[in-house]
């Protein structure tokens, strides 16, 4: 498998029976909103597929028992992966500055 493709391409049928390509997976809708928002800010269409374990009225969808796939149309797949990968390279927090008195 090449370095560019770290995992197999996963596609799912979405609205209009079109195929959507999964670019990220999150444990819940709140966590999925972050990559989805990043992609939408770049004008990339996003569809969230919610997974749940069980067929009851209140299926389990937490942790290993479910999750959310973040997917985009095929024409945006490469751009979406590059954008999400670039976001992974940015630090989560700004580096802390040492508490030094200002130099005059």
N, C-alpha and C positions, 0 to 999 in steps of 0.2 A: 504494500500500500504506500502511496506517495506521502511526502511530508505535508503537502497541501491538504490532503484528505485524511483527517485523523480518525474519522468514523464513517461508516457506510451512509450513503445518502438515503434519507428516509422521506418518503412522500406520502401524502394523504389526500383523500378526496375532501374538498371543502365546498363552499357555496357554488352553485351552478355546476356541480359535478366536475369542477376543474381540479387539477392536481396542485397542491401546495407543498413546498419543500421545507422541511423542518431545519431551522438554523440554531435553535436553542431549546433547552428543556429546563423547566423550573418546578419547584415542589408545590407551588400554589399560585393563584392568580395575582396576588400582590407581588411576588417575586418575578412573575412573568411580565408585569407592567413595565419593569425597568428596561429590558432589551426591546420590548415592543415599542416603548416610547422613543427610544433612541432611533429605531428604524423608521418610525412614523415621522420623526423630526427631519429625516433625510428624504421624505416623500416616498418611502417604500411601503407598499401595502402590506398589512400584517393580519393574520388570522390566528386566533388562539384556540387550540384544540384541548379541551379539558378531559382528562382521563379520570376514571373513578373505578374503584374495586367494588363489585357487587351490583345487583340489579334492583335494590330496594328503593323506596321513596327517598331515602337519605343515604346515598352511597358514600363510602369512605373515599376521601380524596386528599389524604395528608401523608406526607413522607413517601415511604416505599409503596404505599397502597394506591397511589395515584400520581397526579402531576399535570403539568400543562406544557404542551408543545407549542413553540412559537414558530410560525411558518410564513413563508413568503411565496409569491408566484415564481415560476422557474426563471423568468427573465431577470429577476432581481436577486437570485440566489447567490451568485458570486459576489456582488456588491454588498449584500447583507452580511455574508460571512466575513468579508474584509473589514467592514465597519465594526462588527462585534469583536473581531480579533484585535483591532486597533484600540477599542475601548478596554480590553483586558490588559493592555500594556500600560494604561494610565494608572497612577497610584490611587488607592482608595482615599488616602488622606494626604493633606499637604505636609511637607516636612516641617517639623517643629523648629522654631528658631530659638537659639540660646538666649537666655535672659541676660543680655549684656547691656550695660549702660551705653547710651549713645556717645559716639566719639565726637569731640568738638575740635 
